[in-house]
Amino acid sequence: MPSPLKQFTKRINRTRLAAALTSLLVASTGLTAAIADEVDSNTGQAIINADQHPGDWLTYGRAYSEQRYSPLDQINRGNIGQLHLAWYQDLDSNRGQEGTPLVVNGVIYATTNWSKVRAYDGATGKLLWSYDPKVPGYVADKGCCDTVNRGAAYWNGKIYFGTFDGRLIALDAKTGKLVWSVYTIPKTGSLGQQRSYTVDGAPRIAKGRVIIGNGGAEFGARGFVSAFDAETGKLDWRFYTVPNPENKPDGAASDSVLMSKAYQTWSANGAWKRQGGGGTVWDSIVYDPQTDLIYLGVGNGSPWNYKLRSEGKGDNWFLGSIVAIKPETGEYVWHFQETPMDQWDYTSVQQIMTADIMVNGQKRHVIMHAPKNGFFYILDAKTGEFLSGKNYVYENWAKGLDPKTGRPIYNPDAMYTLNGKDWYGIPGDLGGHNFAAMSYSPKTGYVYIPAQQVPFLYEGAKQFTPHPDSWNLGLNMKKVGLPDTPEAKAAFIKDLKGWIIAWDPTKQAPAFTVNHKGPWNGGILSTAGDLLFQGLADGTFHAYDATNGKDLFKFDAHSAIIAPPVTYTANGKQYVSVLVGWGGIYPFFLGGVARSSGWTVNHSRIITFAIDGKAELPQHEDQKGFLPVKPPADYDSAKAEAGYEKFQIYCAACHGDNGESGGVLPDLRWSGAIRKQDGFYNVVGRGALTAYGMDRFDKSMKPEEIEDIRQFLIKRSNDTFQREVDARNNPEGVPQQ
């Protein structure tokens, strides 16, 4: 039995321990409350201090650096085998899902197709509120690549997102109620009023300004970004990325540099003066608090054809460039053009990332960039100085980069619009890396790139006549896309590749790769648990070892994943969440070929994982693709031939090259509408299905031209019916030639 003195001493120690724990708890609670208050009232500082908020995902790339690296490590290589589905929620649109959810104080804010927003309890998946901006269905064909939405922004208690029809909306984060809404497209001024503009990228917020860009270069648009006051929605400044065709001021922050320098890099004539020149900023916009600059990733030319667009003259600033501007004013500071004279759709809007790394033995604050053109660039973040560049995938359009300037050394054969020959380009127009987010782990020092190889056959048109309600590329639309012989198509499919490249930026070389079945896979998340998370087009979700690429975890998501994952904490527990849904231009345009590497039946949803999760997805019995229906036997061959070109111009971008759908949107070969001329015209001409995303084309085509398209579809259904029936016995789901 302890002595009275020992009992007294033990009680004293217990009291001191309890007091110490109480003080620690009070201090911790105060710290937690202070952190939460910073998120709600000073979000900009909270994003700068992102590592002090490891359980939140406050901006598109988690931090302003957009590295998509999380310091959370509750889920790690040691316990990844215990990871399981914790909860899921189905979405109301089975089109593509590309969004990065935000997470603030345990609440997930997800943007989905058709520009909708949903808020969920991060621990349970309970729907807290939803908001539908009611984007009209007819605008679906105003954009190139599905009615996707890539994400939102958070600032001082409000959620901000863009809508496909061009609005910027602010909602109360707690209730989902509308705070303000503005139309982002100027209604006056040079080419500003064009109907082709869409918004599907995530806005970014810097110093109280919401920065947002747009898409539309395939249709005829002049690129720009706009900054709006986060509290009021009032326009603060605008920066155009292509000169005014009349070389006069727009009353914008870009006036000086465009008129004094950029205009001289475009031809005095050319289709850019009618088509706007392109240069849309449809994805990457990054604020760097260390340099106090905003970096814009600028897109492709409009039309693509360089000879028609700019008479084959000039570098065409700022196409294919990173442009640095000041956040308060939009004033130009510097730019670096990665693809001068772009004619391959080699946009530079892919994710811009900042980091502090060793360059030539010296620590530098840099931009790291892997745009479509296949080269990995490292630039000085303050000055834009080219530090190094190396191709991260195979490419055949350039022989390398000038080691001093970073300018590409062109392969003469790739200059297809100038030499008048067709060109089998790698990377093709989908790029060596597209919108799927890459990630950088400061633990390993690797940039993890979701790379791909999708060739494209380029052939320039000799003349250019813009078409309303369609792509206007300046290409021979009968030649681009899929090869037209079984042998060439088989070779094309063999060239399709997808993989993760663990890229060492200090060596400008790969450390290792993880091979996938095909391209168009999801974005990547890296964590302090030495894990990489990625969803694939084959319908699976994976966790890989970040040090060597070993596949440690695989989950059947029942549908392809092209969105990037995020990780967060709710009630002190770590979760990993990702949107599921197959879509975008790859399955839209490449149709049957896309079926060789992805799912064709969507079950769009948000899925969330945790250690020892208990949820299960429902089982589905799915066919791969739309079931073939016995077609009408008779058609007019001459009309079908004429209808082929019209289909490629107006229809192929959504319903598939040569009439073969990738499975997201209806396969018109098997549509009941093609059986009756009046029924087909009612849908295509009069717009019977505009509410569902099918626009009307009676102002674009004559009734006899629409009938030609119907005849073409009947021919294609006859040509491919037996092949598609036979493909049902093909376990890969690939149509047989």
Stockholm file with secondary structure:
# STOCKHOLM 1.0

chainA/1-737         MPSPLKQFTKRINRTRLAAALTSLLVASTGLTAAIADEVDSNTGQAIINADQHPGDWLTYGRAYSEQRYSPLDQINRGNIGQLHLAWYQDLDSNRGQEGTPLVVNGVIYATTNWSKVRAYDGATGKLLWSYDPKVPGYVADKGCCDTVNRGAAYWNGKIYFGTFDGRLIALDAKTGKLVWSVYTIPKTGSLGQQRSYTVDGAPRIAKGRVIIGNGGAEFGARGFVSAFDAETGKLDWRFYTVPNPENKPDGAASDSVLMSKAYQTWSANGAWKRQGGGGTVWDSIVYDPQTDLIYLGVGNGSPWNYKLRSEGKGDNWFLGSIVAIKPETGEYVWHFQETPMDQWDYTSVQQIMTADIMVNGQKRHVIMHAPKNGFFYILDAKTGEFLSGKNYVYENWAKGLDPKTGRPIYNPDAMYTLNGKDWYGIPGDLGGHNFAAMSYSPKTGYVYIPAQQVPFLYEGAKQFTPHPDSWNLGLNMKKVGLPDTPEAKAAFIKDLKGWIIAWDPTKQAPAFTVNHKGPWNGGILSTAGDLLFQGLADGTFHAYDATNGKDLFKFDAHSAIIAPPVTYTANGKQYVSVLVGWGGIYPFFLGGVARSSGWTVNHSRIITFAIDGKAELPQHEDQKGFLPVKPPADYDSAKAEAGYEKFQIYCAACHGDNGESGGVLPDLRWSGAIRKQDGFYNVVGRGALTAYGMDRFDKSMKPEEIEDIRQFLIKRSNDTFQREVDARNNPEGVPQQ
#=GR chainA/1-737 SS CCCHHHHHHHHHHHHHHHHHHHHHHHHHHHHHHHHHHHHHHCHHHHHHTGGGCTTCBCSTTSSTTCCCEECCCSSCTTTGGGEEEEEEEECSCCSCCCCBCEEETTEEEEEEGGGEEEEEETTTCCEEEEECCCCCGGGGGGSSSCSCCCBCEEETTEEEEECTTSEEEEEETTTCCEEEEEECSCSSSTTTTCTTCBCCSCCEEETTEEEECCBCTTTSCBCEEEEEETTTCCEEEEEESSCCTTCCCCSSTTHHHHHHTGGGGSCSSSTHHHHCEECCCCSCEEEETTTTEEEEECCCEESSCHHHHHTTCSCCTTTTEEEEECTTTCCEEEEEESSTTCCSCCCSCSCEEEEEEEETTEEEEEEEECCTTSEEEEEETTTCCEEEEEESSCCSSEEEECTTTCCEEECGGGCHHHHCCCEEESSCTTCSSCSSCCEEETTTTEEEEEEEECCEEECBCSSCCCCTTSCCCSBCTTTSSSCSSHHHHHHHHHHCEEEEEEEETTTTEEEEEEECSSSCCCCEEEETTTEEEEECTTSEEEEEETTTCCEEEEEECSSCBCSCCEEEEETTEEEEEEEEBCCSHHHHHSGGGGGGTSCSSCCCEEEEEEETCCCCCCCCCCCSSCCCCCCCSCCCHHHHHHHHHHHHHHTHHHHCGGGCCCSSSCCGGGCGGGGCHHHHHHHHTTCTTGGGTCCCCTTTSCHHHHHHHHHHHHHHHHHHHHHHHHHTTCTTCCCCC
#=GC SS_cons         CCCHHHHHHHHHHHHHHHHHHHHHHHHHHHHHHHHHHHHHHCHHHHHHTGGGCTTCBCSTTSSTTCCCEECCCSSCTTTGGGEEEEEEEECSCCSCCCCBCEEETTEEEEEEGGGEEEEEETTTCCEEEEECCCCCGGGGGGSSSCSCCCBCEEETTEEEEECTTSEEEEEETTTCCEEEEEECSCSSSTTTTCTTCBCCSCCEEETTEEEECCBCTTTSCBCEEEEEETTTCCEEEEEESSCCTTCCCCSSTTHHHHHHTGGGGSCSSSTHHHHCEECCCCSCEEEETTTTEEEEECCCEESSCHHHHHTTCSCCTTTTEEEEECTTTCCEEEEEESSTTCCSCCCSCSCEEEEEEEETTEEEEEEEECCTTSEEEEEETTTCCEEEEEESSCCSSEEEECTTTCCEEECGGGCHHHHCCCEEESSCTTCSSCSSCCEEETTTTEEEEEEEECCEEECBCSSCCCCTTSCCCSBCTTTSSSCSSHHHHHHHHHHCEEEEEEEETTTTEEEEEEECSSSCCCCEEEETTTEEEEECTTSEEEEEETTTCCEEEEEECSSCBCSCCEEEEETTEEEEEEEEBCCSHHHHHSGGGGGGTSCSSCCCEEEEEEETCCCCCCCCCCCSSCCCCCCCSCCCHHHHHHHHHHHHHHTHHHHCGGGCCCSSSCCGGGCGGGGCHHHHHHHHTTCTTGGGTCCCCTTTSCHHHHHHHHHHHHHHHHHHHHHHHHHTTCTTCCCCC
//
